[in-house]
Amino acid sequence: MEQDSRLYGESTTEGDLEARESETNPLCQTLLKRNRTLSSNPLAIVGTKVSHIESLDYEINENDLFKQDWRSRSRVQVLQYVFLKWTFACLVGLLTGIIATLINLAVENIAGYKLLSVFAYIEQDRYFMGLLYFTAANFFLTMVAAVLCVWFAPTAAGPGIPEIKAYLNGVDTPNMFGATQLIVKIIGSIGAVSAGLDLGKEGPLVHIGSCIASLLGQGGPDNYRIRWRWLRYFNNDRDRRDLITCGSSSGVCAAFRSPVGGVLFALEEVATWWRSALLWRTFFSTAVVVVVLRAFIEICNNGQCGLFGRGGLIMFDVSNVPVTYHAMDIIPVVLIGVIGGLLGALYNHVLHKVLRLYNLINQKGKIHKLLLSLGVSLFTSVCLYGLPFLASCTPCDASLAESVCPTNGRSGNYKQFNCPKGYYNDLATLLLTTNDDAVRNIFSTNSAGEYNAISLLIFFVLYCVLGLITFGIAVPSGLFLPIILMGSAYGRLLGMAMGSHTSIDQGLYAVLGAASLMAGSMRMTVSLCVIFLELTNNLLLLPITMIVLLISKTVGDSFNLSIYEIILELKGLPFLDANPEPWMRNLTVGELADAKPPVVTLNGIEKVSRVVEVLRNTTHNGFPVLDDGVLRPVGSGIEVTELHGVILRTHLVQVLKKKWFLTEKRKTEDWEVREKFTSVDLAEREGKIEEVTVTRDEMEMYIDLHPLTNTTPYTVVESMSVAKAMVLFRSVGLRHMLIVPKYQATGVPPVVGILTRQDLRAHNILFAFPHLARSKSREKP
């Protein structure tokens, strides 16, 4: 039995709590008793009011229909099912690669032609007109992205990775994987990145890949779904979860052109459940993505993609750079790791405060969301255009060709900006360019004197500020690129400070700085290491990259949570962490069940009126089914109460909708069940009790719940610790866990309680058992 938790833009008031506590109907009471109620942190980043956050049915529902379907499947049907899984994995990779390429083409050309027009004004010394054009173009692009997110798909704002992580953890995040969200995410990402905002397209690409996977699995959007029978086999939470996992790994691969890194990202960061078959399918999806990207790169290298050229796909090839380091180089490497951990934790802390402030602004309405986004765009445009005037002009290297330095044209490391001929502006090189080119420029190797320290310091401070104020506005945004730019800036500064005392190139210091800040903020290690390894194409960087990542993550973990976990907490999504709290071992599930009202059960053959009453007066999504008067199999002649299993709310609603009633109290035959239901029908999550109409005569009829009941529910003994139960609940991917008594005796019910996701959340337990919170505080050093 699962209590629906709701996300609101404001906290529940004391009056609401008192009103709930005054209810006398036991079916309407809160999940925990007086002063022991469920709670959640209901803040949403962009003010989106999401309701009905439920768990997903990842557990196999082994009822009579499922068993019959499993027995009747032929070998051909099984092979067809497996073949379709691989086909969907291929399609996910193919479509993700194509869309990612189109996004890159659009961003590079829109942003590129915009910058060419700005530089044309600068060459004519019309600096104010250049500022107006630059600001107006960015303002329009941001408006397009923001309007789409605010009015058409609010859940398309942000990166989408926290919601995907919650979904794969077992939380039904509504309105996240629809066709509208996919279209808005694509167009919004193009507009936001082209506008020069301090955000990337990497996070949105993960969301885009997941949307593609979800739509393929369920046969299209909700209103226009394809109802082919072979396709309906995938219309269940388990197969949809596997497809979305493939989609998330394909998105990372499309963003960084890192197939192995994409698989490991899904394994380390977003997926809660993993198995070898899923590993192969995700790897196959990312391999398809790489093939698609490589094909488009070959086409674009011939100049057939406008300003795209070699840009647009982040690739920092340093394979030709000699990587040599000595024992003394370990000191700056360790220092980069420590700085990355400290800055990452500080960034997460400040961003947490900013997101709370943005939540208050976004609650005021859609216009405020739009104005906030446009205000950030104006501030960003003025800073990007105005700050290069603070930098001094640097003479070009005499060894470079005259056509290379300086340039105001396409991709290049040397922007002339306001400098005379033969000189370039290093800060304009980093700011007045696309984000991908900015990363390539600051990662450039064998360029020790290309940037001066003041310019890098201004760049670092600016992107720290922009990174904090940009994330959280109502546009699709990713965290990867802003963190890479910040980290590479202080990494290169440290390399300049080391000077001749190190043998590591300054560009490689920038790579290590970016890796350290990403690990310090996102707390990823293995996947991040492989992503940077595939990006740099240099195995010699592996040892020092591993050291930097491990140190950064360790330092960051000692201060606060990762950025994605902070966002999950802000959104109020009931995410179950992998590691239970130590104090959970001091509490048993039986004690947790005692703090709840008596469990609501149904009989195996139940009256229609009772089923309707239970569904209307509770929000629980699962009910234990009991059979009274069952003889013990040992032949003692003693009648006992048998736990037959658990039946879901959705199945009860389907029974009421199809009017599958009996005029007398009896068990149904197998053929009677198969006439009305199939195992595929039971995977549907559609329908509410409010949509069902039952006549007075039908109320007196009966329903046989046995054929639809999951006869193999997971059970735990009431003496089990909450910590152990939580590990089992999360590892298996459960929605309901039954608590059975430790002792069997006459009069003892076969089930004493039922646990759901909300019952196992730490802050809910602490609210119900305050003494555990006091013991927790005493355990802290």
N, C-alpha and C positions, 0 to 999 in steps of 0.2 A: 504494500500500500504506500503510495508515494504522494507526498504533499507537493502541489505545484508551488514553486517559488516564482515571484514576479519581480521584474526589474522596473523601477519607477525612477523618475528624474529627481525625486526627493525622498527623504527618509519617512518611515511610517511614524505617525504622530502617536502621542500617548493616548489620545482619545480613541484612536482606532484600536489600540491594544485593549483598552478597557471595554470597548464594545464587543470585541471578540471574546474576552474572558467572561462576559455576562451571558453568553449563549449557553443554554441548558441542554440542548439536544446533543447527545454524545457523538452523533455522526457529524456535527458541525464544529466540534471543538478543534483547536489547533493540535498539531502533531504531538507536542509535548504539553504537559500540564501547566497550571498557573505558575507564572514566574519562570517557566521552563519552556519557552516557545522557540520555534525556529527563527533564525534571523539571517539576514544577508546584507551585504554592503551594496545598496542599490544605485550606485552612481554609474552613469553612462558617459563615455567620453564626449560624444557629439550630441548628447541630449536625446538619444533615441530611446523611446519608451518601448522596451521589448517585454512581452508578457508570455506567460505559459512556458516557462523554461522547464522542460521535462528531460528525463533520461531516455536513452535509446535502447532498443531491444536487441542487443548484440548476442544475448544468450539464445541458443537453439531451443525453440519451443516444441518439445517432444510430446505432442498430444497424439490422439489416435489418427487424425488426418495426416500429420507429418509422417508417422510410422507407415501408414498405408501408401503414401506417395513415395517414400524411400524404398519400400519393398517392390513397388511396381515400376520403378525406373529401369529402363533397359540400358545395356552398355552403350548403345548409340546415343541415347539421351545424355548419358554422363559425359561422353566424349564431346557432344555438341555443347554442353554447358562449359566444359573446360576450354574448348576452342573459342567460344564467345568471350570468355574472360580475357584470353590473350588478344583477341581482336579489339576489345575495348581498350586494353592497355596500349595497343598500337595506335588506335585513334586518338587517345588522350595525348600521347606524345606528338603525333602528327599535327593535331590542331593547335596544341600549345606552342609548338615550334613555329608554325605559320603565323599565329597571332603575335607572338613575341617579335618576330621579324618585322611584321607590319607596324607594330608599335615603335620599334627602333627606327624604321624608315621614316615614319611620320615625325618622330621627335627630332631626329637629326636634320631633316629638311626644314621643318617649321622653325626650329631654333636657329638653324644655320642661316637661312635667308633673313631671319629677323636680325641676327648679328651683323650680317653683311650690309644691311641697310643702315644699321647704327654706325658702322665703321665708315660708311660712305659720308655720313654727316660729319664725322670726326675729321676725316681727311680734308673736308672743306672748312674746318675750324668752326662749324656750327654745333657747338657742344650742347647748347640748350635745346636745340631741335632734336639732337640725338637722345637727350634725356627724355624729352616728351614722347618721342617715338618708342623708345625702349620701355618706358613706364606704361604707355597706353597699350602696347602689344601684350605685355605681361598681364596687365589688368584684365584685358579681354579674355585671354586664355584661362586665367584663374576663374573668371566669372563663369565661363562655360563649364568648367569642372565642378565648381561649387554649386551652381544652379542644378545641375544634374543630380548631384549627391543630396542636396537639401530637399528637393521637391519630388524626385523620382525614386531614388534608392539610397536612403540614409545609411544603410548597412554597408554600402560600397565605400564609404569614407574610411580612411586609415589603411593599415596594411592588410588586415584580414587574417593574419597569421594567428593571433590569440584565439579568435573564434574557431579557426580550423583545429587548433590544438585542443580546444574544449570539445569540439565535435568528436574528434578521434578519441577523446577521453571518455565519451559516453554521454555528452550533453547535447541535446537537440537545440542548436542555435538557429532560431527561425529566421527566415528571409535572408539567408546568407548565400545560397547557391542557386538562385533563380536566374532566368534569362535576363531580366531587367538589371540585376546586379552585375551580370557579366558584361552587358553592353555599356553600362555606366562606368564600370571599372576600366574598360578599354579606352573609351573616349576621355574619361576623366584623367587617367594616367597620362595620356598624350598631352592634354591641356596643361596639367599641373607641372609635369617635367619640362615641357617646352617653355613654360612661363619662367623658368629659372629659379623656382622655389627650391629650398634646401630639402629635397626629398628625392627618393629614388623610385624606380619602377620594379625593383626586385621583389619587395613584399607584395605589391599588387599582382605581379606575375604568378606568385604562389596561389593567390586567391583566384586568379583567372583559370589556372590549371585545375584547381579544385572544382570550380563552377562547371567547367567543361566535362569533367569526370562525372559529376553529379547529374548533369542533364542527360548525358549518354546513358547512365545507368537506369534512370527512371523514365526514359523514353521522351524527353523533352520537357518544356515548362508545364506547370500544373494544369493550365487551361487547355493545352493542346498536346496532351500526352499521347504517344503511340501505344495502343493497347494490344500489340501482338503478343501471343501467348509465350513464345520463346523469350521475348524481352521481359515479360513480367516476372520471370524467375529471378531477375536482378533487382526487383522492386522490394528490397528488404534492407534493413539497417546494416547487416553484416557485409553484404556484397557492395553496398554503397560506401561503406567505410573503407574497404580495400581500394575501390576506384578513386576515392578522394585522396587516399595516401599516395597512389600513383600520380594523381594530379599535382599534389604539393611538391613531390620530388621533381616532376617535370618542370614546374615553375622555377625552381631554384636552378635547375640545369639550363633553362632558357635564359635566365638572368646572367649567369656567370660562365656559361658554356662548360659546365663542370658536371659530367654525368655521375661519377662516383660520389662527388660531393653532394649532389642532389639526393641520392639514395641515403647517404649517411645523415643528411639533414633531416629527412623524414624519420629515420630511425632514432636519432638522438633528440630532436627538438619537438616534433609534432605528434608522432605516433605513440600511443600507449601500449597497443598490442602488436606483436610482430611474430612472423613465422617465415620459414624458408621459402614457401611458395610465393608469399608476398614480396620477398626480397628479389626473386627472379623477375617478377612482373614489373616492379618499379625500375629495376635495372634495364629491362627491355624498353620501358617507356622513355627513360632518359637517353638510351641509345638512339631511339628514333628521333628525339629532339635534336641531338647532336648532328645527325645526318641531315636533317632539314636545315639547321643553321649553317652547316658547312656548305650545303648547296647554294644557299642564298649569298653567302660570303663570296663564293667563287663568281657568282653573277655580278655582285656589286663591285668586286675588285676591277671589273672591266669598265667601270664608270657608267653603269646603266641604272644607278639608283640615286641619281641626283647628288646631294652633298653627303650621302651615307659613306661611300668609300670604304676605308678601313675602320671607320668609327662606328659607334653605336652599340657594339658588343664588347663589353669590358674584357680586354685581354692584355695582360701585362707580360709580354714575353721577355724574360731576362735570361734566357737559356745561354746566350752568348756572353754574358757578363761573368768574369771570373769571380767566384765566391770563395774567398780565403779568409779564415779567421783563426786567431790564436787564443791562447788561454786568457790573455788580458781582455779579449773582446767579450768574454762572458760577463764582465762587470756591466758594460752598457746594455747588454742584452737583458740581464736581470733587472736593471734599472728601468728599461722600457716596459718590462712586464709589470713591475710594481706601480709605475706611473699609470699604465693602462688600467690596472685594477682599481686604483684610487679614483682616477678620473671617470671610469665607467660607473662606479658606485655613486659618485657625486652627480654625474649626469642623470642616473636613474632617480636619485632623490629629488633633484630640482625639477625634473620632468614630471614626476608624480605631483608636485605642488602645482605646476603649470596646468596639468590636465584637470585637476580639481577646480582651478579657477575658470578654465574654459567650460567646464560643465555648468557652472553657475551662469556664464554668459549664454551658453547654448540653450539653457532652459527657458530663456525669455522669448524664444520663438525663432522661426525660420529666417526672418530678416536679420536678426542678430548673428546667426550663424554665417550668413552670406557676408555681412559687413565685417565680421572678424577675419574671414578668409581674404577679402579684398584689402583690408588694412594691412595684413601681413604681406600681401603681394606688393603694395606700394612701398612699404618699408624696405623690403628685400630689393626692389628695383633701384631705389635711391642709393642704397648701400653698395650694390654691385657696380653701379655706374660712377658714384662719387668717390669711393675710397681709392681707386687707382690713381687719382690726382695727388694723393699723399705720397706715392712711391716715386723714387728718383729714377731717372732714365739710366739704363745700363748699356754700354757699348757692345755691339755684337762681336762675337768671336771672329777673329780674322780668318780662321780656317773654314768658316762656314761660307757657303755660296751666297751671293747677294740676293738671290731669289728666295732664300730660306729665311734670312733674318734681315730686317724685320718683315712681318707680314700682317696684313689686315684681312687676308682672304680666308681660306678654308682652314681645316685643322692644322695646327702648328703650335710649336712651343714658344713662339716669339711674336707678341702682339706689339705693334708700334704705338698705338693709342695716341697719346699727346706728345710723343717724343720725336726728335728730328730724325732725318734719314741716317741709317747706320746705328741707331739705338733702338732699344725696346723697353717696354714697361712690364716688369716681371709680375707685378700684382694684377695687371689687366690680363696677363696670360692665364692666370688662375681663375679670375672672376668672370671675365667677359668671354665665356666659352660654355659649351655644354658640359654637364656634370661628368659624363664619361671622358671627355677630353681633358677636363680638369684633373681627373684621377690619373690619366696617362701622363699628363705633364708633370705632376708632382712626383710620380713614380719613376720618371725618366732617369736612367742611369748614365754614368760618365758625364755628368753635368754638375760638377761640384760648385762652379761659380755662377750658375744660372740664376739662382734666387738669393736675395740677401735676407738676413735674419729679421729685419724689421717687417718686410713684406710677408714673410711666413708667419710672424707673430700676429700681424693684423688679420691675415687669412684665418688663422686658428681661432682667434677671439670672435671674429665675425661669424664663422660657421658654428661655433659653440652657441652663440646667441640665436642665430637663425634656426639651428637644429632644435632648440628648446621651444621657440615660439611657433614653428611651422607644424610640427607634429601635433595632431589633435584638431586642426582645422578641418572643415568639411570638404576635403578633397582626398582622393586616393593617394596614399603616401607610404613610402617604405623607409625603414630605418637604416638599412645596410649602407647606402651611399653616403648619407650625412656622417655616419660614424667613421666610415673609411676616410673621408676627407679630413675630419678632425684628427684622427689618429695618425694619418700620414704626415700632417703638418708638424705635430710635435715630434714625430719620429725623425723627420728630416732635420728639424732644429737640433735634436740631440746629436745627429750625425755631424752637423756643422760644428757643434761645440766640441766634439771629440777631435776634429781636425786630423792631424797627422798621427794621432795616438791610436788610430784604428785602421784596419785594413778593409773594413766593410764599406761598400759604396753607399753614398747618401740616399740613393734611390732604394736600396735594400733596407736602409733604416726606416724609410717611409713605409715600406711594405710591413716591416715588423711593428711599427707604430700602429698602423691600421688594424693588424691582427690583434694586438694587445687591447686596444680599446673595444673592439668587437667582443672579445672574450670577457673583458671587464664589465660590459653592459649586458650582452645577451647570454653570457655564461656557456657558450658552446666551445668545444675543444676539438674532438675528432673530426667532425664534419667541416669545421672551419679550417683545420689544418689541411685537409684534402682539397678544399676549395682553393685555398691560396697556393697549394702545390700545383694544382692543375692550371691556375691562372698564370703563375710565374714560369711554369715549365722548367723548373730547376730543382733537382733532387737534393742538391747541396744545401738548400735552405731548410730542409726538413728538420734537422736536429735543433737549430736555434729557434725555428718557428714553434716547435713543440714545447721548448722551455718557456718561451714567451707566453704561449696560451695557457699552460698549466699555472704559471705564476699569476697571471692576470685573473684567471677564474678563481683561484684560491683567495687572492686578496679581495676581490669583489664579493665573494660569498660571505666573507666575514663581516660585511656591513649591511647588505640588504638583498632583496630578491632580484632575479633577472627582470629585465624590462618587460618581457612578455607576461611573466607572472604578476607583475604590478598592474598591467593593463587588465588581466583577467580578474584581479581583485577589484579594480575600479568598476568594471562592468558588472560585477556581481555574479559572474558565471560560476556555478558550483563545481569547480575543478578539483579533482582528488589528486593530491600529490603522491609521489611514489613512496615517500618515507613517512610513516606515522610518527606522531609526536611521542617522546619517551613516556609522558604521563598517561598515554592511552593504555599502557600495560597495567596500570593500577585500576582500571575499570573494566568490568565484564559486560558482555552484551545483554546478559540478564538484567543487570542494573539499569542499563540503558532502556530496556523494554519496560521495566517497572515505572520509568518516568513518563511513559506514554499511556494514552487511554487504551482500554481493552481493544485487541485486534478485531477488526470487522471481518467476519467470515460468512461464507455462503454454504448451503447444503448442496450435495451433488445433484439432487433434483429439487429445484427451488421454485417458489411461486413467483410469477411475473411481477406482482406488486412489490415483493421484497427486493427484487433486482432493481426495479425502477427507483424505489426509495433510497437504496444504497447509492446508486449512481447520482441521484439528484442532490443528496445531502452530504456527499463527500467529494473530495478531489483526488482520492487515492486512485492509483492506476493498476493495482494488482490486489487480488483478494484470495486468501486461502480457501480451498474447497474441502469440506469435511463430509464424511459419511457416518451417520450414527447407526448403531445396532449391527455392526459388522462382527461376525464370529471370528475368533482367533483361529489362525490356521493350524494350531497345535491340537485342535479338537477338544479343548476344555469346555466348550459350550458357553463360554463367557463372552458376552457382547461388549464391544469396545467402540470407540470413535476413531475412525481412520482418517489420516491426512491423505487425501487423494492427489493434491497438487495445488497449483496456483493458476488462476484465470485472470486475463488482462481486461482492463476496462474497454479497450477497443473491440475485443471479441464480444463482450456483452452488448455493446452498442450495435454491433452487426447483427446479433441474434434478434434484438428488438426491432431493428429496421426491416429484417427479412421475415418477421412474424413467425419465427420458428418455435411455435408453441405447441404444447400437448394438452389435450382435454383431460387427461388423467395422469396421475403420478406414477410414471413408469420410465424405464430406461429405453433409449432409442436403439434401433438396429443400425448397423454400419451403412446400409444402403440409404437409410433416411438422412444420414448426415451428409453423404456424398452428393445427394440430390441438391442440397442447399449451399454447401461450402466446398472449397478446395483449399489446399495448403497455401496456394498463392493468394487467395482472398484474405487469409488471416494475416498476411504481411502488410496489408493496408492500414494506415493510421488515420484514415479519414472518418469523419462523423462525430457528432456530439450528442449527448443525451437531450439537449434542448431542441434538437431537430427531430426527435422521435415523438410520435403520437401513438398512445396506447389507449384503447377504449376501456370502459368499465368492465365489460365482459371479459376482455383479454387479461385484465388484471387478476382474474381468478384462475387463469390457466397456469401451466407449469412449463419449466424449461429444464432439459437434461443437460447439465454442464459437463458431464464426464468426457464426451468426445473432444471438447475444446480446451480442456484443462491440461496444462503442462504437468505431466505426472512425474517429472524428474527435477524438481526444483533443488537449488543448493540450500542446504541446511547447516546450521552450526549449533553446537550445544551451548546452553545459556551460561556455562562457566567459561567460555572462551573469552580472551581479552579482546577489547575493541581494536587494539593494534593489529592483532593477528587477523581479525575479521576484515579490517580495512584492506590489508594486503591481499586477502583472498578476493574480496569484492572488486578491487581494481584490476587485479591480475587476470581474472576470468572475464571481466567485462559484464558485470551483473547489473540488473535494475532492482531486483528484490532478493533479499536473503532472509529465509525463515529461521526463527529461533525456536528450537525444540527443547523440551524439559530434560534435565539431567536424569531425573528419576521417572520411571513408569509405574503408575498406580491407578487404581480405580478413582475416577473423578478428576484426574489430571488431564487437562486438554492436550492434544497432540502438538499444538503450536502455541507458544506463549507470547510471540511477538514477531515483528517483521521489520527488517532494516532496509533503508533506502539510502541513496547518495546523501541527502540532506542530513540524515542522522549521523553520518560518519564524518561530517565536516568539523574541523577542530573548534572553530569559534561557536558553532551551535552547541557542541557538547559542553564547552566552557560556560556558556550562558545557562545551560541547564544544571551544571554542577560547578558552582562558583568555587568550591573548596579546591578543585583541581587547578584553577587559575592561580590560587594562592600558593599551592605547592609548586607550580611551575615557576613562579617568581622566585621562590626560595632556591630552586635548582640553579638559577643563573648565577654566575660568578660575580 
